[in-house]
Amino acid sequence: MIAGIVLIQAVVFAILSGIVANNKNRDPTGWGAIGLLFGLFGFIAAVAVGEAEEVQSSSRQRSQPSGEEEFDPDEHEKKCPACAEYIKLEARVCRYCEHEFTEEKVEEQIAQASEDFREKREVKKQEEEEKASVKEDMVVPGIIVLVFGGIALLALLASG
Ligand SMILES: [Zn+2]
């Protein structure tokens, strides 16, 4: 009975170690073997080492912004105030109703659209960072629940 429990917990921690290692871009087979040999301690080692790796890679990503989209007025439109049709942002004359825009007005519209574009991009970036941090925050409590759930289950099996 005891040998069976030891075997089950070894396999469980081998699988958990492998999953954690795989999620952190580490060798799942090697870490699975460590989990199999050292059980809970191998698993904790896989989690600790994996996290250190992740913090490193995410700070590397932050210091190197990957090719950010630049504002291109060609890809933006404005609504003509006279005929309510959408026309190119840089247009000085509406192609539908020939409504004219002054040069200052066009420049102002481009500046406004460019600012909106940057704001939206910032909001998007913040949302992505929040999502990423929520994901990271869930890893540790999830693991703790798993480990204690596993221990409770093993204790239950041992007493029964
Ligand atoms: Zn128009």
Boltz pocket constraint, residues with backbone or C-beta under 6 A from the ligand:
constraints:
  - pocket:
      binder: B
      contacts: [[A, 80], [A, 81], [A, 82], [A, 83], [A, 84], [A, 85], [A, 94], [A, 95], [A, 96], [A, 97], [A, 98], [A, 99]]
      max_distance: 6.0
